[in-house]
Every structure is written in C-alpha cells, then in structure tokens.
Amino acid sequence: MNPDEDDIQRAWQTYLAALPPDHPHRARPLPAAWSFGDSPEMADELGGLVCAGIKTATCSLMWGYEMGVDPMPQVGDLSLILDGRGRVMALIETVELRQRAYEDVDAVFAAEEGEDDRSLQSWREGHWRYFTRECQTLGRTFTPQAPLLCERFRLVWRAGEV
C-alpha cells in the first residue's frame, strides 16, 4: 500500500486550519503517516477502531526499531493514520510508551488495543500470529520474551472533521 501523499498534505492542512491561531500543533512539521497491521484489510479495520474511539493502544516489536526499520516513537508524537488505500483516517498523539515482553502484556492493555473480543487470550493469539510474520521479515524468531514497545495514544482528529 502506497501512501496518498496529496491526501496526507490535504488532511494535515485541513486539521491545522481548524485550530486556533496559537495552538501548539501549528508549529509542528507534517507528522509521520502510517497504517496499522500488515494488510489493507487490517489497516481499514484497525483504523476504524481508532476512529470509533475503541482502539487507544498499539504495540510493536522493539527489534524493528533496533534494526532501524522505523524511527522510535516518542511521547507527544503525532501520527496520521492511514487506511488500506493510503488515505488519512485520523490523527493520534502518543501519550505513553512502555517496553514489555510479549508474555508480560496484561488484560488492560489488550482491551485498550480494542481488537477481536478485547480479551487477553484473543490479543495473545492474534499478536502471536502477527509478530511471527513480522519476525520472519526481520530474520528473528518470535518468543514469549520478545520485547515489545507498548504505546497508548489519544485520538486528536478524524478525517472529515472540521
């Protein structure tokens, strides 16, 4: 999936135009734009959960950051969330980051991720499959001790809002 660069610029400018003149986001550069998951269908589904206010957390393998695949997120980062066609769905802000092993993720965090039935069991099953696929691309083997970066975020803006 390729990001729609024109849509990304347009969405960011629309968001900025709706802010008061003294809002601190006006001084920010264009945020990173990315989608959840590893397929267009997953991007649509998870982005929809963000827009509905159900998904307020996510996690990723620390190994990807260590290998330079993506830049390490920071508290306060803004991100434009893309759908499966590369178009902007929402803007989120990172509010918390914690490193944990996969086996140490708890039921509260699993529920905040908002996926499936929001239980720890379904979180473990779905994320085991997902991280196993991701590890294959990184040349690693996924284990219960694999380090994750657990991120909580807040929904700042939905595409289409003014």
Summary of the structure (lengths in Angstrom):
residues: 162
radius of gyration: 15.9
end to end distance: 26.7
largest distance: 49.3
contacts: 468
relative contact order: 0.21
helix: 39%
strand: 24%
